[in-house]
Amino acid sequence: MQTFHVLGAPLLVADYDRLAAQCLDWARAPRCVALEFVNTHIVTMRRHNAAFRVIMGAYDYLLPDGIPLVWCLNRAGAGLRDRVYGPAFMRRFLETAPKSTHYLLGGSEECGARLRENFTRQNPNLEFVGGFHGRCGEAGLLDGVAETEVVEEINRLSPDFIWVGFVTPKQQAWLHGHKNLICRGVILTVGFAFNTNAGMKPDAPPWMQRWGLTWLYRLRSEPRRLGPRYLKWNSLFLFYLLHDGLHGRAWGRGR
């Protein structure tokens, strides 16, 4: 799979099936691999904030989660037909994965219980071996004794896949501070995917997703929380796209 960049962020050109097959291969390796599904918000934060760029350096691969990123990648010749949307990938992968073990990190107790129930009912090959559903601070640290106990539990259970469902930038900060402590497995930071796949928050209808309007649907659902964030980061995305575009470096092949 090739890598292209948008605003300096290296994005892996993949589709759902190719990524799923690759994840199964990574899960067989005796090392830890970390994936992030990035939208314009994350790409812009990485471009704008040097400290966040360092945090994102802990990831092995970034996937284009937002339709505007697909548009930019295709301008560079990527030839993508669709994005790799984190909630959709989690759902598709867990519905069809062969025998494998999984760990859930994030969300509420109810959210975790619903995810385990929903996916094991649809796919008996799955084994959810553990999970943590407490708080994660801004610095990526878990509450109390969980800070050390969770990593110890993950290494003891050695799950094939570790799904992380904290909000941005908490999940990225957690990954940056803990990936080097985890012996093996594929870590996927998927945020909102926990709540939507557990049926606790609605996702945008397919037609809005196809037109890159997922953000608008979510804004209508949570205007007070998401409004300031979208105003700032969507505006900055357009600014950097224009600024870097004028210098011929808004997007291109991997470098």
N, C-alpha and C positions, 0 to 999 in steps of 0.2 A: 504494500500500500504506500502511495506517495504522500509527501507532506508539502502543503502550501502554507503561506502565511497571510494573515490579515492583521494589519496594524502591528506587525512584528510577532504575533502569536503563531507558533507552528501548529497547524491543524492537520490531523490525519484524514486523508480522503478515504472514506469507507462507507459501506451501506450496512444495514442491520445484519444481514446474513454473514457477510465477511467478518464483521466485528465479532459476532457470536462465535464463529469458528475459531477466530484468533484468541478469544478469551479462554476457550476450552484448552487451547495449546498452552497459553500462559499459565493456566491453573495447574498444569502437569509439571511445570518447572520448579526447581528448588530455590526460588527467589520470589520477592515481592514485586508486583507490577501495579502501578497506580494510574487510573484513568479519570479524566474530568470531562464532563459534557458542558462545553462553554457556549454562552450566548453573548450578545453584544455587550451586556453589562460587564461580564467577566473579562472579555477581551479589552474593553475600554479601561477597566480598573488596572489591568496589567500594563497597558500603555501609559496610563496617567500616574501610577503610583509605584515608585521604585521598590518600596518594601513589599508590596503585594506581588511584584514581579519576582522577587526572590522567593516568596512563598510558593508561587506557581512553578518554580523551577524544580520542586520536589516531584512533580508528575512526570511519568514516562511518556504519556500520550494525551493530547487534547482532541476532542471530537467536536465537530460543528453542530451545535444544538439548536441554533437559531437560523431561520430562513434568510434574514439579511446577510448572514455570514456565507450561506450557500450562494447567494447572488454574487457576493464579492469573489468567492473562490472560483465560480464559473467564469467570471470575467478574466481570471488568471489562467483559465484552461482546465479546471479540475473535472468538468463534465459530470457533476453530481446531479441526480434526479430528485434527491430529497435530503433533508437533514438527518442526523442521528439524534433523535430527541430522547433525552434521558428517561422520562417516564415511560415512553413507548418501548425503549430498548429493555428496560427492566421487566416490563410486562411480557414482551415477546420472548425474552431469554428465559425467564422463569417458567413460562408456560410450556416450553419445549426442551429445556435442558436435559441432558442425560443424567444418570445418577451422580449426585454431587452434594457437597455440604456448604452451608451458607450461614453467615453471621450478620445480624441487623444491628446497626449502631446509629441511634437517633430516633426521633419521633416519640410519641407518648406510648405508654403501656398498651392502651387500646389500639393505637395505630399498629404497633408491632404484632399484637394478637390477631388483628384482622389480616395483615399481610401473610402471616404464617398460615392462617386458616384458609384464606382464599387460594394461595398458590399451591399448598399441599393437596387441596381438594382437586385442583385442575391438573396437577402433575405429581404423582406419587413418587417420582424419582428424587424429589427434593428432600433434603434433611436439614432443617434449621437447628443448628447445634447450640446456639447461644445468642445473646443480644444484650444491649444496654440502651435504656430508654430514659436516662436522666438528662441533666443540663450540661451544655458545653458553653464555656465562656468565650469572650471575644478573642482571647489569646489562644484558643484551641485546647484549653485544659478542661478536663471533666471534673465534676464535683467530688470533693472529698477523696475517699480511698479508691473510688472508681478510676482515678487518674492512673494508678499503677495496676489495679486489679484487672482492668479491661484488657490491657496489653498482655498481661500474664495469661489471662483466660484465652485470648485469641491464639497465642503461641501454643498453649496446651491443647486446645481443640483442633488447631491447624485447619481451619476451614478453607475450602477452595475459593470461595468468594466472600468478600466483606463489603456489604452495602452500607454506605454512610449517608444519612438523611438529615444533617444539620443545615441551617441556612448559610448563605454566603454572607460574610467571609469566614464564618466559624468552621465550616467543614474543611475548607482549604488550609486554615491555620492548624486544625487537628492533624491533617495529613502531613503537613510540613514538619510538625513536631514529633510524629510517631512512626512514620513509614520506616525509618531506619531501625526501629525496634521490633518490627514484625518480620518473622522469618520467611514466610511464604504466603501465597494467595494473591488473588486479584482484588485490589481495592477499587471500588467504583463510587465516587461521590456524586450522588444523584438528587440531593435536596428535595424539591417539591414532589419528586416521584413517590416518596413514601406516602404522603397524604392523598394524592390522587389515586394511586393504586389500591389504597386501603378504603377508598370510597368516602374519605372524610372531607375532601375539597374537590369541587368540580374542575374539569379541565376544559379548555376551549373546544368548541365544535370543530370538526375536521376542516370545514371551509375556511374558518379563521386561521387555523394553523397553516394551511396551504398558502395563504396570502401574507404570512408573517405578522399576524395580528394577535398571537397568543398573549402578548404583553397587554393589549387593550382589554381583552377579556378578563385577565387577572386584575387589571387596574380597576375595572368596574366592580369586581368582587371584594377587593381590599384597598379602596382608594386612599385611606389615611396612612396605611403602612407603605404602600407601593408608590403612591403619587410622587412624593419628593424624590424617591430613588430613581424612578423612570425619567422624571424631568431632568435631573442632573446627568445621569449616565447616557440616556438616549441623545441628549443635546451634545454631550462631549464626544460620543461616537461619531456623530455627523461632523463635528468640528475637526476631529483627528482624521476622518476619512478625507475631508477636503484638504486639510493641511498636508497630510502625507501624500495624497494624490497629486498635489501640485509639484511635489518633489519626486514623483514616480515610485513611491514605496508604500502605497496603501495596501497593496496585495501583490502576490507573486508566487513563484515556485519556492519550495523549501530551500533554506540556505544554512 
